[in-house]
Amino acid sequence: MARNDSLDAAEKVRLIRALAFQIRRKRPAAEAFTEVLEQEFRGGRHRMFRPTSDALGESGFLAALKVLGLIGDEAAVILDIVIDANDHRLLAGALEKLADHTEQSA
């Protein structure tokens, strides 16, 4: 991990791929993100992921991704359209491509 309050590129890629995996298994995005966050909490990373968990509960999936720094405003607009399509394979594929891009940009 980079510092206590931020994720490095490898951690971002790992989290995005974990989300994509859960969503590919036909789990709703918010439920999949909750599962990923619970795994991080079990790893003792409460402080870093608590704001993300709060954003997920209050504002939804995209807001939580933004709070964690996994996506920016532009990606949120595009992912909103993908989510509205209600196709778990499309969303999982988009997240995989995002992970690939993040990995290559590092």
BELHUHU-V943290 format. One record per residue. RES is the residue in one letter. NEAR is the number of other C-alpha atoms within 12 Angstrom. Layout:
BEGIN
res near
RES NEAR
RES NEAR
END
This chain:
BEGIN
res near
M 14
A 12
R 11
N 13
D 18
S 19
L 22
D 21
A 24
A 22
E 23
K 31
V 28
R 25
L 36
I 38
R 31
A 28
L 38
A 35
F 28
Q 28
I 32
R 23
R 18
K 20
R 24
P 25
A 38
A 30
E 22
A 30
F 36
T 31
E 24
V 32
L 35
E 20
Q 18
E 23
F 18
R 13
G 13
G 14
R 23
H 19
R 20
M 24
F 32
R 22
P 23
T 34
S 33
D 24
A 23
L 28
G 19
E 15
S 17
G 25
F 31
L 35
A 29
A 30
L 37
K 25
V 28
L 31
G 28
L 35
I 30
G 18
D 16
E 13
A 23
A 25
V 16
I 20
L 31
D 24
I 17
V 22
I 27
D 15
A 13
N 18
D 22
H 26
R 23
L 24
L 34
A 31
G 24
A 30
L 38
E 27
K 20
L 31
A 29
D 21
H 21
T 24
E 21
Q 12
S 13
A 13
END
